[in-house]
Amino acid sequence: MAVMIYSLKKGNVQLSKNFKLSEFACKDGSDLVIVDSKLVLDLQTLRDKIGKAINITSAYRSPAYNKQCGGIEHSEHIKGKAADIQVAGVSPLDVAKKADALKLFNGIGVYPTFTHLDIGDYKGYWYQDSHGKKTFYKSLAALEKAVFNK
């Protein structure tokens, strides 16, 4: 798999059965889109497992846009290796559990309204509450127990 660089001006390319290039585009309106083909493949695998549409709320971010929206300096979003997603009728924790079961994603973050998934080099689980407090956990089970008392 490889990181690919696209131009939206050249067309809204179909990247997989259910995902188009525009879904991975930076929300600042820029033409450049960087996306790792493994991320697309892994999201497609997750979509097939869930059996419902995945709404990508944030994927590639230009460095300037990433800074503007409060992303960390070396975010996987900048590298085209991360996506924040929502699935209608499925909680962010349940999306994270389905993603974790596939063992395709290294970074799994649970937020009040979305799930962050990335294929970066570092394995990690975290929860960020609605006040911006982020807490890291050794496993998704530990996150679930600490945050959701399950």
N, CA, C and O atoms as a GROMACS GRO file, in nm:
protein
  600
    1MET      N    1   0.084  -0.118   0.000
    1MET     CA    2   0.000   0.000   0.000
    1MET      C    3   0.089   0.124   0.000
    1MET      O    4   0.206   0.120   0.037
    2ALA      N    5   0.028   0.234  -0.043
    2ALA     CA    6   0.109   0.354  -0.057
    2ALA      C    7   0.026   0.479  -0.032
    2ALA      O    8  -0.096   0.481  -0.049
    3VAL      N    9   0.096   0.584   0.008
    3VAL     CA   10   0.033   0.714   0.022
    3VAL      C   11   0.020   0.772  -0.118
    3VAL      O   12   0.117   0.779  -0.193
    4MET      N   13  -0.100   0.812  -0.153
    4MET     CA   14  -0.129   0.867  -0.286
    4MET      C   15  -0.161   1.016  -0.273
    4MET      O   16  -0.219   1.060  -0.174
    5ILE      N   17  -0.122   1.091  -0.374
    5ILE     CA   18  -0.150   1.234  -0.379
    5ILE      C   19  -0.243   1.259  -0.497
    5ILE      O   20  -0.213   1.222  -0.610
    6TYR      N   21  -0.357   1.323  -0.469
    6TYR     CA   22  -0.459   1.346  -0.571
    6TYR      C   23  -0.490   1.496  -0.583
    6TYR      O   24  -0.458   1.576  -0.495
    7SER      N   25  -0.553   1.529  -0.694
    7SER     CA   26  -0.607   1.663  -0.716
    7SER      C   27  -0.757   1.648  -0.736
    7SER      O   28  -0.801   1.575  -0.824
    8LEU      N   29  -0.835   1.718  -0.656
    8LEU     CA   30  -0.980   1.714  -0.672
    8LEU      C   31  -1.023   1.769  -0.808
    8LEU      O   32  -1.124   1.728  -0.864
    9LYS      N   33  -0.944   1.864  -0.860
    9LYS     CA   34  -0.976   1.925  -0.989
    9LYS      C   35  -0.975   1.822  -1.102
    9LYS      O   36  -1.041   1.840  -1.205
   10LYS      N   37  -0.901   1.713  -1.083
   10LYS     CA   38  -0.892   1.609  -1.185
   10LYS      C   39  -1.006   1.508  -1.176
   10LYS      O   40  -1.014   1.416  -1.257
   11GLY      N   41  -1.093   1.527  -1.078
   11GLY     CA   42  -1.210   1.440  -1.068
   11GLY      C   43  -1.224   1.374  -0.933
   11GLY      O   44  -1.126   1.356  -0.860
   12ASN      N   45  -1.346   1.337  -0.901
   12ASN     CA   46  -1.379   1.272  -0.776
   12ASN      C   47  -1.363   1.121  -0.793
   12ASN      O   48  -1.461   1.049  -0.814
   13VAL      N   49  -1.241   1.075  -0.786
   13VAL     CA   50  -1.205   0.936  -0.813
   13VAL      C   51  -1.273   0.841  -0.715
   13VAL      O   52  -1.284   0.869  -0.596
   14GLN      N   53  -1.318   0.728  -0.767
   14GLN     CA   54  -1.372   0.621  -0.683
   14GLN      C   55  -1.252   0.544  -0.628
   14GLN      O   56  -1.180   0.480  -0.703
   15LEU      N   57  -1.231   0.551  -0.496
   15LEU     CA   58  -1.115   0.489  -0.434
   15LEU      C   59  -1.140   0.344  -0.393
   15LEU      O   60  -1.046   0.264  -0.385
   16SER      N   61  -1.266   0.312  -0.367
   16SER     CA   62  -1.305   0.175  -0.333
   16SER      C   63  -1.453   0.161  -0.367
   16SER      O   64  -1.514   0.253  -0.420
   17LYS      N   65  -1.509   0.048  -0.336
   17LYS     CA   66  -1.650   0.023  -0.368
   17LYS      C   67  -1.742   0.132  -0.312
   17LYS      O   68  -1.838   0.173  -0.378
   18ASN      N   69  -1.713   0.178  -0.191
   18ASN     CA   70  -1.803   0.273  -0.126
   18ASN      C   71  -1.745   0.410  -0.094
   18ASN      O   72  -1.814   0.495  -0.038
   19PHE      N   73  -1.619   0.434  -0.128
   19PHE     CA   74  -1.557   0.561  -0.092
   19PHE      C   75  -1.504   0.635  -0.214
   19PHE      O   76  -1.441   0.577  -0.302
   20LYS      N   77  -1.531   0.766  -0.216
   20LYS     CA   78  -1.480   0.854  -0.321
   20LYS      C   79  -1.377   0.949  -0.262
   20LYS      O   80  -1.375   0.974  -0.142
   21LEU      N   81  -1.294   1.001  -0.348
   21LEU     CA   82  -1.186   1.091  -0.309
   21LEU      C   83  -1.236   1.209  -0.226
   21LEU      O   84  -1.174   1.245  -0.126
   22SER      N   85  -1.347   1.269  -0.266
   22SER     CA   86  -1.396   1.389  -0.198
   22SER      C   87  -1.423   1.365  -0.049
   22SER      O   88  -1.420   1.459   0.030
   23GLU      N   89  -1.450   1.241  -0.011
   23GLU     CA   90  -1.476   1.210   0.130
   23GLU      C   91  -1.350   1.224   0.216
   23GLU      O   92  -1.359   1.242   0.337
   24PHE      N   93  -1.234   1.215   0.153
   24PHE     CA   94  -1.106   1.223   0.222
   24PHE      C   95  -1.044   1.363   0.214
   24PHE      O   96  -0.939   1.387   0.274
   25ALA      N   97  -1.107   1.453   0.142
   25ALA     CA   98  -1.052   1.587   0.118
   25ALA      C   99  -1.051   1.672   0.245
   25ALA      O  100  -1.135   1.655   0.333
   26CYS      N  101  -0.955   1.762   0.253
   26CYS     CA  102  -0.944   1.855   0.363
   26CYS      C  103  -1.066   1.948   0.362
   26CYS      O  104  -1.111   1.992   0.257
   27LYS      N  105  -1.116   1.977   0.480
   27LYS     CA  106  -1.236   2.061   0.492
   27LYS      C  107  -1.208   2.209   0.466
   27LYS      O  108  -1.300   2.291   0.472
   28ASP      N  109  -1.081   2.244   0.438
   28ASP     CA  110  -1.050   2.385   0.408
   28ASP      C  111  -1.074   2.419   0.262
   28ASP      O  112  -1.055   2.533   0.221
   29GLY      N  113  -1.116   2.320   0.183
   29GLY     CA  114  -1.147   2.344   0.042
   29GLY      C  115  -1.028   2.334  -0.052
   29GLY      O  116  -1.041   2.363  -0.171
   30SER      N  117  -0.912   2.294  -0.001
   30SER     CA  118  -0.794   2.284  -0.088
   30SER      C  119  -0.807   2.170  -0.188
   30SER      O  120  -0.880   2.073  -0.166
   31ASP      N  121  -0.735   2.183  -0.298
   31ASP     CA  122  -0.740   2.087  -0.408
   31ASP      C  123  -0.664   1.958  -0.376
   31ASP      O  124  -0.707   1.849  -0.416
   32LEU      N  125  -0.554   1.970  -0.306
   32LEU     CA  126  -0.467   1.857  -0.275
   32LEU      C  127  -0.534   1.763  -0.176
   32LEU      O  128  -0.590   1.807  -0.075
   33VAL      N  129  -0.527   1.632  -0.204
   33VAL     CA  130  -0.576   1.531  -0.111
   33VAL      C  131  -0.470   1.423  -0.101
   33VAL      O  132  -0.429   1.364  -0.202
   34ILE      N  133  -0.425   1.397   0.020
   34ILE     CA  134  -0.328   1.291   0.045
   34ILE      C  135  -0.402   1.180   0.121
   34ILE      O  136  -0.464   1.206   0.224
   35VAL      N  137  -0.394   1.058   0.069
   35VAL     CA  138  -0.462   0.946   0.136
   35VAL      C  139  -0.383   0.817   0.113
   35VAL      O  140  -0.338   0.789   0.002
   36ASP      N  141  -0.367   0.742   0.218
   36ASP     CA  142  -0.298   0.615   0.210
   36ASP      C  143  -0.398   0.510   0.161
   36ASP      O  144  -0.508   0.498   0.214
   37SER      N  145  -0.359   0.435   0.060
   37SER     CA  146  -0.450   0.334   0.003
   37SER      C  147  -0.486   0.227   0.106
   37SER      O  148  -0.593   0.167   0.096
   38LYS      N  149  -0.399   0.201   0.202
   38LYS     CA  150  -0.431   0.103   0.308
   38LYS      C  151  -0.545   0.155   0.395
   38LYS      O  152  -0.631   0.077   0.436
   39LEU      N  153  -0.546   0.285   0.424
   39LEU     CA  154  -0.655   0.342   0.503
   39LEU      C  155  -0.788   0.321   0.431
   39LEU      O  156  -0.887   0.282   0.492
   40VAL      N  157  -0.789   0.347   0.301
   40VAL     CA  158  -0.912   0.328   0.223
   40VAL      C  159  -0.956   0.182   0.228
   40VAL      O  160  -1.073   0.152   0.253
   41LEU      N  161  -0.864   0.091   0.204
   41LEU     CA  162  -0.894  -0.052   0.206
   41LEU      C  163  -0.946  -0.095   0.343
   41LEU      O  164  -1.043  -0.171   0.352
   42ASP      N  165  -0.882  -0.048   0.450
   42ASP     CA  166  -0.924  -0.086   0.585
   42ASP      C  167  -1.061  -0.028   0.620
   42ASP      O  168  -1.141  -0.095   0.684
   43LEU      N  169  -1.088   0.095   0.579
   43LEU     CA  170  -1.220   0.153   0.602
   43LEU      C  171  -1.327   0.078   0.523
   43LEU      O  172  -1.439   0.060   0.571
   44GLN      N  173  -1.292   0.034   0.402
   44GLN     CA  174  -1.387  -0.045   0.322
   44GLN      C  175  -1.416  -0.178   0.392
   44GLN      O  176  -1.530  -0.224   0.394
   45THR      N  177  -1.312  -0.240   0.447
   45THR     CA  178  -1.330  -0.365   0.520
   45THR      C  179  -1.422  -0.344   0.640
   45THR      O  180  -1.510  -0.425   0.666
   46LEU      N  181  -1.402  -0.234   0.713
   46LEU     CA  182  -1.488  -0.202   0.827
   46LEU      C  183  -1.630  -0.177   0.782
   46LEU      O  184  -1.725  -0.225   0.844
   47ARG      N  185  -1.647  -0.104   0.674
   47ARG     CA  186  -1.782  -0.075   0.621
   47ARG      C  187  -1.853  -0.205   0.583
   47ARG      O  188  -1.972  -0.221   0.611
   48ASP      N  189  -1.780  -0.295   0.520
   48ASP     CA  190  -1.839  -0.424   0.482
   48ASP      C  191  -1.880  -0.504   0.605
   48ASP      O  192  -1.983  -0.570   0.604
   49LYS      N  193  -1.800  -0.497   0.711
   49LYS     CA  194  -1.831  -0.570   0.835
   49LYS      C  195  -1.953  -0.511   0.904
   49LYS      O  196  -2.042  -0.583   0.949
   50ILE      N  197  -1.958  -0.377   0.912
   50ILE     CA  198  -2.070  -0.311   0.978
   50ILE      C  199  -2.198  -0.322   0.896
   50ILE      O  200  -2.307  -0.336   0.951
   51GLY      N  201  -2.184  -0.316   0.763
   51GLY     CA  202  -2.300  -0.325   0.676
   51GLY      C  203  -2.380  -0.196   0.668
   51GLY      O  204  -2.497  -0.197   0.628
   52LYS      N  205  -2.318  -0.086   0.705
   52LYS     CA  206  -2.382   0.045   0.700
   52LYS      C  207  -2.283   0.146   0.646
   52LYS      O  208  -2.161   0.125   0.653
   53ALA      N  209  -2.335   0.254   0.593
   53ALA     CA  210  -2.250   0.360   0.539
   53ALA      C  211  -2.165   0.424   0.649
   53ALA      O  212  -2.210   0.441   0.762
   54ILE      N  213  -2.043   0.457   0.612
   54ILE     CA  214  -1.952   0.529   0.701
   54ILE      C  215  -1.943   0.672   0.652
   54ILE      O  216  -1.913   0.698   0.536
   55ASN      N  217  -1.969   0.765   0.743
   55ASN     CA  218  -1.956   0.908   0.712
   55ASN      C  219  -1.819   0.953   0.763
   55ASN      O  220  -1.793   0.951   0.883
   56ILE      N  221  -1.732   0.995   0.671
   56ILE     CA  222  -1.601   1.046   0.709
   56ILE      C  223  -1.616   1.195   0.738
   56ILE      O  224  -1.645   1.274   0.649
   57THR      N  225  -1.596   1.231   0.864
   57THR     CA  226  -1.610   1.372   0.903
   57THR      C  227  -1.479   1.449   0.889
   57THR      O  228  -1.479   1.571   0.875
   58SER      N  229  -1.366   1.377   0.893
   58SER     CA  230  -1.236   1.440   0.874
   58SER      C  231  -1.136   1.332   0.835
   58SER      O  232  -1.127   1.229   0.902
   59ALA      N  233  -1.063   1.355   0.727
   59ALA     CA  234  -0.957   1.260   0.688
   59ALA      C  235  -0.831   1.342   0.667
   59ALA      O  236  -0.768   1.385   0.764
   60TYR      N  237  -0.791   1.364   0.540
   60TYR     CA  238  -0.670   1.443   0.517
   60TYR      C  239  -0.692   1.586   0.569
   60TYR      O  240  -0.797   1.646   0.551
   61ARG      N  241  -0.586   1.637   0.634
   61ARG     CA  242  -0.585   1.777   0.677
   61ARG      C  243  -0.453   1.839   0.634
   61ARG      O  244  -0.346   1.782   0.656
   62SER      N  245  -0.460   1.954   0.573
   62SER     CA  246  -0.337   2.029   0.544
   62SER      C  247  -0.276   2.066   0.680
   62SER      O  248  -0.349   2.077   0.778
   63PRO      N  249  -0.145   2.087   0.686
   63PRO     CA  250  -0.085   2.126   0.814
   63PRO      C  251  -0.151   2.251   0.874
   63PRO      O  252  -0.174   2.257   0.995
   64ALA      N  253  -0.181   2.349   0.791
   64ALA     CA  254  -0.244   2.473   0.841
   64ALA      C  255  -0.383   2.444   0.897
   64ALA      O  256  -0.418   2.495   1.004
   65TYR      N  257  -0.462   2.364   0.826
   65TYR     CA  258  -0.597   2.333   0.873
   65TYR      C  259  -0.591   2.248   0.999
   65TYR      O  260  -0.671   2.267   1.091
   66ASN      N  261  -0.497   2.155   1.005
   66ASN     CA  262  -0.482   2.071   1.123
   66ASN      C  263  -0.454   2.157   1.246
   66ASN      O  264  -0.512   2.134   1.352
   67LYS      N  265  -0.367   2.256   1.232
   67LYS     CA  266  -0.334   2.346   1.342
   67LYS      C  267  -0.458   2.427   1.380
   67LYS      O  268  -0.487   2.446   1.498
   68GLN      N  269  -0.530   2.475   1.279
   68GLN     CA  270  -0.651   2.557   1.301
   68GLN      C  271  -0.757   2.480   1.380
   68GLN      O  272  -0.826   2.538   1.464
   69CYS      N  273  -0.770   2.350   1.354
   69CYS     CA  274  -0.875   2.274   1.423
   69CYS      C  275  -0.824   2.204   1.549
   69CYS      O  276  -0.894   2.120   1.606
   70GLY      N  277  -0.702   2.238   1.592
   70GLY     CA  278  -0.652   2.186   1.719
   70GLY      C  279  -0.588   2.049   1.713
   70GLY      O  280  -0.569   1.986   1.817
   71GLY      N  281  -0.553   2.002   1.593
   71GLY     CA  282  -0.488   1.872   1.580
   71GLY      C  283  -0.345   1.876   1.630
   71GLY      O  284  -0.282   1.981   1.634
   72ILE      N  285  -0.293   1.759   1.667
   72ILE     CA  286  -0.155   1.754   1.715
   72ILE      C  287  -0.058   1.776   1.599
   72ILE      O  288  -0.092   1.754   1.483
   73GLU      N  289   0.063   1.819   1.632
   73GLU     CA  290   0.161   1.860   1.531
   73GLU      C  291   0.193   1.750   1.430
   73GLU      O  292   0.203   1.778   1.310
   74HIS      N  293   0.209   1.628   1.475
   74HIS     CA  294   0.246   1.518   1.384
   74HIS      C  295   0.127   1.425   1.360
   74HIS      O  296   0.143   1.303   1.356
   75SER      N  297   0.011   1.482   1.345
   75SER     CA  298  -0.113   1.406   1.327
   75SER      C  299  -0.107   1.313   1.206
   75SER      O  300  -0.050   1.347   1.102
   76GLU      N  301  -0.165   1.196   1.221
   76GLU     CA  302  -0.176   1.102   1.109
   76GLU      C  303  -0.269   1.158   1.000
   76GLU      O  304  -0.263   1.115   0.885
   77HIS      N  305  -0.354   1.254   1.036
   77HIS     CA  306  -0.441   1.318   0.936
   77HIS      C  307  -0.356   1.389   0.830
   77HIS      O  308  -0.389   1.386   0.711
   78ILE      N  309  -0.248   1.453   0.872
   78ILE     CA  310  -0.160   1.525   0.779
   78ILE      C  311  -0.095   1.430   0.679
   78ILE      O  312  -0.066   1.468   0.566
   79LYS      N  313  -0.073   1.307   0.722
   79LYS     CA  314  -0.006   1.206   0.640
   79LYS      C  315  -0.102   1.125   0.554
   79LYS      O  316  -0.060   1.038   0.478
   80GLY      N  317  -0.233   1.153   0.566
   80GLY     CA  318  -0.332   1.078   0.490
   80GLY      C  319  -0.356   0.939   0.546
   80GLY      O  320  -0.399   0.849   0.474
   81LYS      N  321  -0.328   0.921   0.675
   81LYS     CA  322  -0.337   0.789   0.738
   81LYS      C  323  -0.442   0.783   0.848
   81LYS      O  324  -0.441   0.689   0.929
   82ALA      N  325  -0.533   0.880   0.854
   82ALA     CA  326  -0.634   0.883   0.960
   82ALA      C  327  -0.767   0.933   0.908
   82ALA      O  328  -0.774   1.010   0.812
   83ALA      N  329  -0.872   0.886   0.974
   83ALA     CA  330  -1.007   0.934   0.943
   83ALA      C  331  -1.090   0.935   1.072
   83ALA      O  332  -1.080   0.845   1.155
   84ASP      N  333  -1.169   1.039   1.085
   84ASP     CA  334  -1.269   1.046   1.191
   84ASP      C  335  -1.400   1.010   1.124
   84ASP      O  336  -1.437   1.066   1.021
   85ILE      N  337  -1.471   0.915   1.186
   85ILE     CA  338  -1.590   0.862   1.120
   85ILE      C  339  -1.710   0.854   1.212
   85ILE      O  340  -1.698   0.854   1.335
   86GLN      N  341  -1.827   0.848   1.150
   86GLN     CA  342  -1.954   0.824   1.218
   86GLN      C  343  -2.031   0.721   1.139
   86GLN      O  344  -2.023   0.715   1.016
   87VAL      N  345  -2.107   0.640   1.211
   87VAL     CA  346  -2.196   0.543   1.148
   87VAL      C  347  -2.333   0.564   1.210
   87VAL      O  348  -2.348   0.549   1.332
   88ALA      N  349  -2.432   0.597   1.130
   88ALA     CA  350  -2.566   0.625   1.181
   88ALA      C  351  -2.619   0.505   1.260
   88ALA      O  352  -2.615   0.391   1.214
   89GLY      N  353  -2.667   0.534   1.380
   89GLY     CA  354  -2.726   0.429   1.464
   89GLY      C  355  -2.625   0.343   1.538
   89GLY      O  356  -2.663   0.248   1.605
   90VAL      N  357  -2.496   0.375   1.526
   90VAL     CA  358  -2.393   0.298   1.596
   90VAL      C  359  -2.309   0.397   1.678
   90VAL      O  360  -2.259   0.496   1.625
   91SER      N  361  -2.294   0.370   1.806
   91SER     CA  362  -2.219   0.460   1.893
   91SER      C  363  -2.071   0.460   1.857
   91SER      O  364  -2.020   0.363   1.802
   92PRO      N  365  -2.002   0.571   1.888
   92PRO     CA  366  -1.858   0.574   1.863
   92PRO      C  367  -1.782   0.458   1.930
   92PRO      O  368  -1.688   0.404   1.872
   93LEU      N  369  -1.823   0.419   2.051
   93LEU     CA  370  -1.759   0.306   2.117
   93LEU      C  371  -1.782   0.176   2.041
   93LEU      O  372  -1.689   0.097   2.024
   94ASP      N  373  -1.904   0.154   1.993
   94ASP     CA  374  -1.932   0.031   1.918
   94ASP      C  375  -1.858   0.028   1.784
   94ASP      O  376  -1.815  -0.078   1.739
   95VAL      N  377  -1.844   0.143   1.721
   95VAL     CA  378  -1.764   0.150   1.598
   95VAL      C  379  -1.619   0.113   1.631
   95VAL      O  380  -1.556   0.035   1.559
   96ALA      N  381  -1.566   0.168   1.741
   96ALA     CA  382  -1.430   0.137   1.783
   96ALA      C  383  -1.414  -0.012   1.810
   96ALA      O  384  -1.312  -0.071   1.772
   97LYS      N  385  -1.511  -0.073   1.874
   97LYS     CA  386  -1.503  -0.217   1.904
   97LYS      C  387  -1.501  -0.300   1.776
   97LYS      O  388  -1.425  -0.397   1.766
   98LYS      N  389  -1.583  -0.262   1.680
   98LYS     CA  390  -1.584  -0.336   1.552
   98LYS      C  391  -1.452  -0.317   1.478
   98LYS      O  392  -1.399  -0.411   1.418
   99ALA      N  393  -1.398  -0.195   1.482
   99ALA     CA  394  -1.270  -0.167   1.416
   99ALA      C  395  -1.157  -0.243   1.485
   99ALA      O  396  -1.071  -0.300   1.418
  100ASP      N  397  -1.157  -0.245   1.617
  100ASP     CA  398  -1.052  -0.312   1.693
  100ASP      C  399  -1.053  -0.463   1.666
  100ASP      O  400  -0.947  -0.526   1.659
  101ALA      N  401  -1.170  -0.519   1.650
  101ALA     CA  402  -1.182  -0.663   1.624
  101ALA      C  403  -1.117  -0.702   1.491
  101ALA      O  404  -1.071  -0.815   1.475
  102LEU      N  405  -1.114  -0.608   1.398
  102LEU     CA  406  -1.053  -0.636   1.267
  102LEU      C  407  -0.900  -0.634   1.272
  102LEU      O  408  -0.834  -0.690   1.184
  103LYS      N  409  -0.844  -0.570   1.374
  103LYS     CA  410  -0.698  -0.562   1.392
  103LYS      C  411  -0.628  -0.496   1.272
  103LYS      O  412  -0.519  -0.538   1.233
  104LEU      N  413  -0.692  -0.395   1.214
  104LEU     CA  414  -0.636  -0.324   1.099
  104LEU      C  415  -0.582  -0.187   1.136
  104LEU      O  416  -0.493  -0.135   1.069
  105PHE      N  417  -0.637  -0.128   1.242
  105PHE     CA  418  -0.605   0.010   1.279
  105PHE      C  419  -0.514   0.012   1.402
  105PHE      O  420  -0.532  -0.068   1.494
  106ASN      N  421  -0.417   0.103   1.403
  106ASN     CA  422  -0.328   0.114   1.518
  106ASN      C  423  -0.378   0.216   1.619
  106ASN      O  424  -0.370   0.193   1.740
  107GLY      N  425  -0.429   0.327   1.572
  107GLY     CA  426  -0.482   0.430   1.660
  107GLY      C  427  -0.633   0.427   1.658
  107GLY      O  428  -0.696   0.437   1.553
  108ILE      N  429  -0.692   0.412   1.777
  108ILE     CA  430  -0.838   0.412   1.788
  108ILE      C  431  -0.874   0.508   1.901
  108ILE      O  432  -0.843   0.486   2.017
  109GLY      N  433  -0.942   0.616   1.862
  109GLY     CA  434  -0.986   0.716   1.959
  109GLY      C  435  -1.137   0.725   1.962
  109GLY      O  436  -1.201   0.729   1.857
  110VAL      N  437  -1.192   0.728   2.081
  110VAL     CA  438  -1.337   0.740   2.098
  110VAL      C  439  -1.367   0.880   2.149
  110VAL      O  440  -1.312   0.923   2.250
  111TYR      N  441  -1.454   0.949   2.078
  111TYR     CA  442  -1.497   1.085   2.112
  111TYR      C  443  -1.648   1.081   2.133
  111TYR      O  444  -1.711   0.983   2.096
  112PRO      N  445  -1.706   1.184   2.191
  112PRO     CA  446  -1.851   1.181   2.215
  112PRO      C  447  -1.935   1.161   2.088
  112PRO      O  448  -2.042   1.099   2.094
  113THR      N  449  -1.889   1.212   1.971
  113THR     CA  450  -1.973   1.205   1.851
  113THR      C  451  -1.909   1.132   1.733
  113THR      O  452  -1.972   1.120   1.628
  114PHE      N  453  -1.786   1.085   1.747
  114PHE     CA  454  -1.721   1.016   1.635
  114PHE      C  455  -1.611   0.924   1.686
  114PHE      O  456  -1.575   0.926   1.803
  115THR      N  457  -1.559   0.844   1.594
  115THR     CA  458  -1.447   0.754   1.622
  115THR      C  459  -1.331   0.792   1.532
  115THR      O  460  -1.350   0.812   1.412
  116HIS      N  461  -1.212   0.802   1.590
  116HIS     CA  462  -1.090   0.826   1.513
  116HIS      C  463  -1.023   0.691   1.487
  116HIS      O  464  -1.009   0.610   1.578
  117LEU      N  465  -0.983   0.668   1.361
  117LEU     CA  466  -0.911   0.547   1.324
  117LEU      C  467  -0.789   0.588   1.244
  117LEU      O  468  -0.798   0.671   1.154
  118ASP      N  469  -0.673   0.528   1.276
  118ASP     CA  470  -0.556   0.556   1.196
  118ASP      C  471  -0.469   0.432   1.179
  118ASP      O  472  -0.478   0.336   1.254
  119ILE      N  473  -0.384   0.440   1.076
  119ILE     CA  474  -0.293   0.330   1.044
  119ILE      C  475  -0.149   0.374   1.065
  119ILE      O  476  -0.058   0.326   0.998
  120GLY      N  477  -0.130   0.465   1.159
  120GLY     CA  478   0.004   0.512   1.191
  120GLY      C  479   0.089   0.402   1.252
  120GLY      O  480   0.045   0.288   1.267
  121ASP      N  481   0.210   0.437   1.287
  121ASP     CA  482   0.306   0.339   1.339
  121ASP      C  483   0.285   0.302   1.485
  121ASP      O  484   0.337   0.201   1.531
  122TYR      N  485   0.210   0.381   1.559
  122TYR     CA  486   0.197   0.360   1.702
  122TYR      C  487   0.058   0.309   1.741
  122TYR      O  488  -0.043   0.364   1.698
  123LYS      N  489   0.056   0.204   1.822
  123LYS     CA  490  -0.068   0.146   1.872
  123LYS      C  491  -0.114   0.228   1.991
  123LYS      O  492  -0.035   0.256   2.081
  124GLY      N  493  -0.240   0.266   1.994
  124GLY     CA  494  -0.291   0.342   2.107
  124GLY      C  495  -0.442   0.352   2.106
  124GLY      O  496  -0.507   0.348   2.002
  125TYR      N  497  -0.496   0.364   2.226
  125TYR     CA  498  -0.640   0.382   2.247
  125TYR      C  499  -0.658   0.504   2.336
  125TYR      O  500  -0.583   0.523   2.431
  126TRP      N  501  -0.758   0.586   2.305
  126TRP     CA  502  -0.784   0.701   2.390
  126TRP      C  503  -0.930   0.740   2.384
  126TRP      O  504  -1.004   0.704   2.293
  127TYR      N  505  -0.968   0.817   2.485
  127TYR     CA  506  -1.100   0.878   2.492
  127TYR      C  507  -1.079   1.026   2.513
  127TYR      O  508  -1.001   1.068   2.598
  128GLN      N  509  -1.150   1.106   2.435
  128GLN     CA  510  -1.147   1.251   2.456
  128GLN      C  511  -1.288   1.296   2.484
  128GLN      O  512  -1.378   1.276   2.403
  129ASP      N  513  -1.307   1.358   2.599
  129ASP     CA  514  -1.441   1.400   2.638
  129ASP      C  515  -1.480   1.532   2.569
  129ASP      O  516  -1.400   1.590   2.495
  130SER      N  517  -1.600   1.576   2.595
  130SER     CA  518  -1.652   1.696   2.528
  130SER      C  519  -1.581   1.824   2.573
  130SER      O  520  -1.601   1.929   2.512
  131HIS      N  521  -1.499   1.817   2.678
  131HIS     CA  522  -1.423   1.933   2.725
  131HIS      C  523  -1.280   1.932   2.671
  131HIS      O  524  -1.201   2.020   2.704
  132GLY      N  525  -1.247   1.832   2.589
  132GLY     CA  526  -1.114   1.824   2.529
  132GLY      C  527  -1.012   1.746   2.611
  132GLY      O  528  -0.895   1.739   2.572
  133LYS      N  529  -1.053   1.688   2.723
  133LYS     CA  530  -0.960   1.609   2.805
  133LYS      C  531  -0.941   1.472   2.740
  133LYS      O  532  -1.037   1.398   2.719
  134LYS      N  533  -0.815   1.441   2.709
  134LYS     CA  534  -0.782   1.314   2.643
  134LYS      C  535  -0.711   1.223   2.742
  134LYS      O  536  -0.616   1.264   2.809
  135THR      N  537  -0.758   1.098   2.751
  135THR     CA  538  -0.698   0.998   2.839
  135THR      C  539  -0.664   0.876   2.756
  135THR      O  540  -0.744   0.829   2.676
  136PHE      N  541  -0.542   0.824   2.775
  136PHE     CA  542  -0.495   0.708   2.700
  136PHE      C  543  -0.511   0.579   2.781
  136PHE      O  544  -0.505   0.581   2.904
  137TYR      N  545  -0.532   0.468   2.710
  137TYR     CA  546  -0.555   0.338   2.772
  137TYR      C  547  -0.472   0.232   2.700
  137TYR      O  548  -0.434   0.249   2.584
  138LYS      N  549  -0.445   0.122   2.770
  138LYS     CA  550  -0.366   0.013   2.713
  138LYS      C  551  -0.448  -0.074   2.618
  138LYS      O  552  -0.392  -0.145   2.534
  139SER      N  553  -0.579  -0.070   2.634
  139SER     CA  554  -0.666  -0.152   2.549
  139SER      C  555  -0.802  -0.085   2.536
  139SER      O  556  -0.835   0.005   2.613
  140LEU      N  557  -0.878  -0.129   2.440
  140LEU     CA  558  -1.013  -0.076   2.424
  140LEU      C  559  -1.101  -0.123   2.540
  140LEU      O  560  -1.190  -0.050   2.583
  141ALA      N  561  -1.076  -0.243   2.590
  141ALA     CA  562  -1.153  -0.294   2.705
  141ALA      C  563  -1.130  -0.206   2.828
  141ALA      O  564  -1.224  -0.179   2.902
  142ALA      N  565  -1.006  -0.162   2.849
  142ALA     CA  566  -0.976  -0.075   2.963
  142ALA      C  567  -1.045   0.060   2.945
  142ALA      O  568  -1.097   0.116   3.042
  143LEU      N  569  -1.045   0.113   2.824
  143LEU     CA  570  -1.115   0.239   2.794
  143LEU      C  571  -1.264   0.223   2.823
  143LEU      O  572  -1.325   0.307   2.890
  144GLU      N  573  -1.321   0.116   2.773
  144GLU     CA  574  -1.465   0.093   2.791
  144GLU      C  575  -1.501   0.083   2.939
  144GLU      O  576  -1.601   0.140   2.982
  145LYS      N  577  -1.421   0.013   3.016
  145LYS     CA  578  -1.448  -0.003   3.158
  145LYS      C  579  -1.435   0.130   3.232
  145LYS      O  580  -1.521   0.165   3.313
  146ALA      N  581  -1.329   0.206   3.204
  146ALA     CA  582  -1.304   0.333   3.273
  146ALA      C  583  -1.404   0.441   3.238
  146ALA      O  584  -1.450   0.515   3.324
  147VAL      N  585  -1.439   0.449   3.110
  147VAL     CA  586  -1.523   0.560   3.063
  147VAL      C  587  -1.672   0.526   3.067
  147VAL      O  588  -1.755   0.609   3.105
  148PHE      N  589  -1.705   0.405   3.027
  148PHE     CA  590  -1.846   0.368   3.010
  148PHE      C  591  -1.895   0.271   3.117
  148PHE      O  592  -2.010   0.229   3.114
  149ASN      N  593  -1.806   0.236   3.213
  149ASN     CA  594  -1.841   0.145   3.323
  149ASN      C  595  -1.904   0.016   3.276
  149ASN      O  596  -1.999  -0.033   3.337
  150LYS      N  597  -1.850  -0.041   3.168
  150LYS     CA  598  -1.904  -0.167   3.114
  150LYS      C  599  -1.806  -0.278   3.137
  150LYS      O  600  -1.832  -0.392   3.099
   0.00000   0.00000   0.00000
